[in-house]
Amino acid sequence: MRYNALQILRQGLTGHKGWKPAWRKADPKPEYDIIIVGGGGHGLATAHYLAKTFKHHKVAVLEKGWIGGGNVGRNTTIIRSNYMLHENEGFYEFSLKLWENQERELNYNSMVSQRGIINLYHSDPQRDAYVRRGNAMALNGADPVLLDQAALRKMCPFLNFDNARFPIKGGLMQPRGGTVRHDAVAWGYARSADQQGVDIIENCEVTGFIINDGICSGVETSRGQIKASKIGVAVAGSSSRVMSMAGMRLPMESHVLQAFVSEGLKPLIPGVITYGAGHFYVSQSDKGGLVFGGDIDGYNSYAQRGNLPVVEDVCEGGVSLMPMIGKARLLRMWGGIMDMSMDGSPIIDKTHIDGLYFNGGWCYGGFKATPASGYCFAQLIATDMPHETAKHYRMDRFSRGLMIDEKGQGAQPNLH
Ligand SMILES: Cc1cc2nc3c(=O)[nH]c(=O)nc-3n(C[C@H](O)[C@H](O)[C@H](O)COP(=O)(O)OP(=O)(O)OC[C@H]3O[C@@H](n4cnc5c(N)ncnc54)[C@H](O)[C@@H]3O)c2cc1C
């Protein structure tokens, strides 16, 4: 069933009885050509591109819970391509271009909203660093705009500009950045993959890999053994747990990141704003809630809930930036598990086990990467050749000393 205005009218006139489920509840078959482990944004986008672009239709996505229950439905919905390092910027710009056509490609309203993102700067050296980043973005075809204080005041008069401790001097803006409704992304890719013959199998946990003589030929699951000649793993925060079942130890740690939503307010924030003097980022949803987040909880965990010290820290950041939000009430909050890599950049690569491929290490920036990650992972699995924009995301870059350390923090996963 295609979604269009006529369909809405028809269904509206007939009591909405004709809508079909967006995807089938498939049962596992004994064998597929390709299995994707993890039904998050990245796994589902991979399945979509495997079918659509690389013409592989005997594909299954195995999800231990339900579609949209992982980080894809828990993030703060920000998309952007404002990176500095060449190895990252090309990839994220490719992703932003895919977002720009994503709703048409999927025939699904995922509410892609390019309202712009502004990174605030608070000192002259910080402005200079942003100028450098803006130039690096421009070299990769992105759209940086440097705002001085007067221009920023016009756009966001509510910011706490003259705070003596952290005066706001301007911002680096990317007008094409913005937000996308997160769980709709999972549903849109699931629907499209399903329409192209992919089996999406929920409540099916992978509990082991079938590996003989260095070749992976299938998986053990809570719903029985399933064979395939190629298996791609995209399980985000569960990466180290799942890959340990194949005997691999990843250069990665899992940490909790929390997100927050306030009660509904009148339209206030034009796009996404990130604080340059603390870790705080905020946008406003269509329902009026302020959607915001900050630092990860600094300890290793696989729990999808966080602790109060970070709640306090994030709210302090928010109030310091926009004192008037101190009056707003917090409506809800939740946590997701982040796959924090040693250099803050992801991995999309083959493993040393034939037939086993890995996608992970997205830290807390993997939502905006969803389309490109899916495309590049699908290409790697289908052709055994990396996509041009993802060729640096190799597993062995840590042992070869070729870190992609965007923040310059060193091998300190909880700081990236
Ligand atoms: C609070 C928060 C805010 C964030 N904000 C942003 C943001 O604004 N912008 C941005 O770009 N990124 C953001 N992120 C990061 C982004 O959400 C993640 O990097 C990205 O969603 C990870 O990829 P995914 O969607 O495939 O993960 P997930 O949706 O977590 O998918 C992985 C799936 O694997 C499944 N799985 C795990 N183990 C198994 C198993 N053994 N068998 C089968 N299935 C298994 C899980 O159930 C899960 O559904 C944020 C994350 C959080 C938590």
The ligand as an SDF file (V2000), in Angstrom:
LIG
                    3D

 53 58  0  0  0  0  0  0  0  0999 V2000
   19.5520    9.5970   24.5730 C   0  0  0  0  0  0  0  0  0  0  0  0
   20.2100    9.5010   23.2350 C   0  0  0  0  0  0  0  0  0  0  0  0
   20.3310   10.6210   22.4450 C   0  0  0  0  0  0  0  0  0  0  0  0
   20.9410   10.5490   21.1800 C   0  0  0  0  0  0  0  0  0  0  0  0
   20.9210   11.6380   20.3710 N   0  0  0  0  0  0  0  0  0  0  0  0
   21.3860   11.5500   19.1040 C   0  0  0  0  0  0  0  0  0  0  0  0
   21.2350   12.6410   18.2130 C   0  0  0  0  0  0  0  0  0  0  0  0
   20.6160   13.6590   18.5310 O   0  0  0  0  0  0  0  0  0  0  0  0
   21.7760   12.5320   16.9650 N   0  0  0  0  0  0  0  0  0  0  0  0
   22.4440   11.4220   16.5750 C   0  0  0  0  0  0  0  0  0  0  0  0
   22.9520   11.4080   15.4540 O   0  0  0  0  0  0  0  0  0  0  0  0
   22.5480   10.3350   17.3870 N   0  0  0  0  0  0  0  0  0  0  0  0
   22.0300   10.3660   18.6350 C   0  0  0  0  0  0  0  0  0  0  0  0
   22.0900    9.2720   19.4660 N   0  0  0  0  0  0  0  0  0  0  0  0
   22.7930    8.0670   19.0040 C   0  0  0  0  0  0  0  0  0  0  0  0
   21.9550    7.1880   18.0880 C   0  0  0  0  0  0  0  0  0  0  0  0
   20.6670    7.0390   18.5890 O   0  0  0  0  0  0  0  0  0  0  0  0
   22.6530    5.8280   17.9440 C   0  0  0  0  0  0  0  0  0  0  0  0
   24.0220    5.9980   17.6170 O   0  0  0  0  0  0  0  0  0  0  0  0
   22.0180    4.9730   16.8430 C   0  0  0  0  0  0  0  0  0  0  0  0
   20.6150    4.9610   16.9540 O   0  0  0  0  0  0  0  0  0  0  0  0
   22.5610    3.5460   16.9420 C   0  0  0  0  0  0  0  0  0  0  0  0
   22.1730    2.7380   15.8610 O   0  0  0  0  0  0  0  0  0  0  0  0
   20.8020    1.8750   15.7910 P   0  0  0  0  0  0  0  0  0  0  0  0
   19.6840    2.7900   15.4860 O   0  0  0  0  0  0  0  0  0  0  0  0
   21.0100    0.7880   14.8260 O   0  0  0  0  0  0  0  0  0  0  0  0
   20.7280    1.3290   17.2900 O   0  0  0  0  0  0  0  0  0  0  0  0
   19.5540    0.5600   18.0420 P   0  0  0  0  0  0  0  0  0  0  0  0
   18.2260    1.1430   17.7340 O   0  0  0  0  0  0  0  0  0  0  0  0
   19.9560    0.4590   19.4760 O   0  0  0  0  0  0  0  0  0  0  0  0
   19.5850   -0.8690   17.3440 O   0  0  0  0  0  0  0  0  0  0  0  0
   20.3290   -1.9930   17.7940 C   0  0  0  0  0  0  0  0  0  0  0  0
   19.3410   -3.1160   17.9550 C   0  0  0  0  0  0  0  0  0  0  0  0
   20.0490   -4.3310   18.1880 O   0  0  0  0  0  0  0  0  0  0  0  0
   19.2280   -5.1350   18.9800 C   0  0  0  0  0  0  0  0  0  0  0  0
   20.0170   -6.2290   19.5710 N   0  0  0  0  0  0  0  0  0  0  0  0
   20.9560   -6.1540   20.5560 C   0  0  0  0  0  0  0  0  0  0  0  0
   21.4370   -7.3770   20.8270 N   0  0  0  0  0  0  0  0  0  0  0  0
   20.8010   -8.2400   19.9910 C   0  0  0  0  0  0  0  0  0  0  0  0
   20.8620   -9.6540   19.8070 C   0  0  0  0  0  0  0  0  0  0  0  0
   21.6830  -10.4210   20.5380 N   0  0  0  0  0  0  0  0  0  0  0  0
   20.0640  -10.2250   18.8760 N   0  0  0  0  0  0  0  0  0  0  0  0
   19.2130   -9.4580   18.1070 C   0  0  0  0  0  0  0  0  0  0  0  0
   19.1160   -8.1300   18.2610 N   0  0  0  0  0  0  0  0  0  0  0  0
   19.9020   -7.5200   19.1920 C   0  0  0  0  0  0  0  0  0  0  0  0
   18.6730   -4.1570   20.0120 C   0  0  0  0  0  0  0  0  0  0  0  0
   17.4950   -4.6660   20.6390 O   0  0  0  0  0  0  0  0  0  0  0  0
   18.4230   -2.9210   19.1550 C   0  0  0  0  0  0  0  0  0  0  0  0
   17.0700   -2.8250   18.7300 O   0  0  0  0  0  0  0  0  0  0  0  0
   21.4870    9.3070   20.7340 C   0  0  0  0  0  0  0  0  0  0  0  0
   21.3510    8.1710   21.5320 C   0  0  0  0  0  0  0  0  0  0  0  0
   20.6990    8.2530   22.7630 C   0  0  0  0  0  0  0  0  0  0  0  0
   20.5200    7.0140   23.5860 C   0  0  0  0  0  0  0  0  0  0  0  0
  1  2  1  0
  2  3  1  0
  2 52  2  0
  3  4  2  0
  4  5  1  0
  4 50  1  0
  5  6  2  0
  6  7  1  0
  6 13  1  0
  7  8  2  0
  7  9  1  0
  9 10  1  0
 10 11  2  0
 10 12  1  0
 12 13  2  0
 13 14  1  0
 14 15  1  0
 14 50  1  0
 15 16  1  0
 16 17  1  0
 16 18  1  0
 18 19  1  0
 18 20  1  0
 20 21  1  0
 20 22  1  0
 22 23  1  0
 23 24  1  0
 24 25  2  0
 24 26  1  0
 24 27  1  0
 27 28  1  0
 28 29  2  0
 28 30  1  0
 28 31  1  0
 31 32  1  0
 32 33  1  0
 33 34  1  0
 33 48  1  0
 34 35  1  0
 35 36  1  0
 35 46  1  0
 36 37  1  0
 36 45  1  0
 37 38  2  0
 38 39  1  0
 39 40  1  0
 39 45  2  0
 40 41  1  0
 40 42  2  0
 42 43  1  0
 43 44  2  0
 44 45  1  0
 46 47  1  0
 46 48  1  0
 48 49  1  0
 50 51  2  0
 51 52  1  0
 52 53  1  0
M  END
$$$$
